[in-house]
Amino acid sequence: VQLVESGGGLVQPGGSLRLSCAASGFTFSSYSMGWFRQAPGEEREFVAAINWSGGNTHHADSVRGRFTLSRVNAKNTVYLQMNSLKPEDTAVYYCAARKEDVTTRSAWKEVVTTRSAYDYWGQGTQVTVSS
């Protein structure tokens, strides 16, 4: 199993980046995909998640309206489009995968925000927002 993030880098405040996460070694279309981030000295926190079909997404309040999650199952890839970036978005961004096993949206929203609910993790990509 591999999750490989890419697309990180240095960007000025107000700028945009698109992160990608390429998956292999498991049935991608059977998994929800999440993005988390961790700033120095901070806990790893939930950013956004998307269900197996792409029909449901959930975003943290801090990024809602600025970050957009999408996936292309045919390419085994999930994307995180990040717009209007702020210095406080600076962190290492990780993608993660969890087997789809809940049937209601409310239960899904609750479980995808939980780090321990995920089966696989990538190595992370650094995003730095600075002028």
C-alpha positions in Angstrom: 0.0 0.0 0.0 1.3 3.5 -0.9 -0.1 7.0 -0.6 2.1 9.5 -2.2 1.4 13.2 -1.7 2.7 15.9 -4.1 2.2 19.5 -4.9 3.4 21.2 -1.8 5.7 24.2 -1.8 6.1 27.8 -0.9 3.4 30.2 -1.7 2.5 33.8 -0.8 -0.5 34.7 1.3 -3.6 34.7 -0.9 -2.1 32.3 -3.3 -3.2 28.8 -4.4 -1.8 25.3 -4.4 -3.2 21.9 -5.5 -2.1 18.9 -3.6 -2.4 15.4 -5.1 -2.4 12.0 -3.4 -1.7 9.0 -5.6 -2.8 5.7 -4.1 -1.8 2.1 -4.9 -2.0 -1.3 -3.4 -5.7 -1.3 -2.4 -9.1 -0.8 -3.9 -9.2 3.0 -4.0 -12.8 3.2 -5.0 -13.8 1.4 -1.7 -12.1 4.0 0.5 -12.9 7.4 1.9 -9.9 9.7 1.6 -9.0 12.4 4.1 -6.4 15.2 4.4 -4.9 16.2 7.7 -2.2 18.7 8.5 0.4 19.2 11.2 2.2 22.4 12.1 5.3 22.4 14.2 4.5 21.7 17.8 0.9 21.1 17.1 -1.4 18.1 16.9 -2.3 16.6 13.5 -5.6 18.1 12.6 -8.4 17.2 10.2 -8.7 19.3 7.0 -11.1 17.6 4.7 -12.5 14.3 3.6 -14.3 12.8 0.6 -16.3 9.6 0.4 -15.7 6.7 -2.0 -17.8 8.2 -4.9 -17.0 11.8 -4.4 -20.6 12.5 -3.6 -19.9 13.6 0.0 -17.3 15.9 1.3 -16.6 17.4 4.7 -14.3 20.3 5.5 -12.9 21.7 8.7 -14.4 25.1 9.6 -10.9 26.7 9.2 -10.7 25.8 5.5 -14.4 25.7 4.4 -14.9 27.9 1.4 -11.2 28.0 0.6 -10.2 24.4 0.1 -12.0 21.9 -2.3 -11.6 18.2 -2.3 -12.1 16.0 -5.4 -11.1 12.5 -6.6 -10.7 10.6 -9.8 -11.2 6.9 -9.1 -10.0 5.9 -12.5 -6.6 7.5 -11.6 -6.5 6.4 -8.0 -5.9 10.0 -7.1 -7.4 12.5 -4.7 -6.9 16.3 -5.0 -7.0 19.2 -2.5 -7.3 22.5 -4.2 -6.3 25.2 -1.7 -7.1 28.8 -2.5 -6.8 32.1 -0.5 -4.0 30.6 1.5 -3.0 32.1 4.9 0.2 31.9 6.9 -1.7 29.7 9.4 -2.2 27.1 6.7 1.5 26.4 6.9 2.0 22.7 7.8 2.9 19.3 6.6 -0.2 17.9 4.8 -1.0 14.2 4.9 -3.5 12.2 2.9 -5.1 9.1 4.5 -7.4 6.3 3.5 -10.2 4.5 5.4 -12.3 1.6 4.3 -15.9 2.8 3.6 -18.1 1.2 6.3 -20.7 3.7 7.4 -24.0 4.3 5.7 -25.3 7.6 7.0 -23.8 11.0 6.2 -23.9 12.1 9.9 -21.9 9.0 11.0 -19.5 9.4 8.1 -18.9 13.1 8.9 -18.1 12.1 12.5 -15.7 9.2 11.7 -13.7 10.9 8.9 -12.5 13.6 11.3 -10.9 11.0 13.5 -7.2 10.2 12.9 -7.4 6.7 14.4 -10.2 5.8 11.9 -7.8 5.7 9.0 -6.1 2.6 7.7 -3.3 4.1 5.6 -1.3 7.3 5.6 1.1 9.0 3.3 4.5 10.6 4.2 3.3 14.1 3.9 4.1 17.2 1.8 5.2 20.6 3.2 3.1 23.6 2.5 4.5 27.0 3.5 2.6 30.2 3.2 4.8 33.2 3.6 5.7 36.5 2.0 
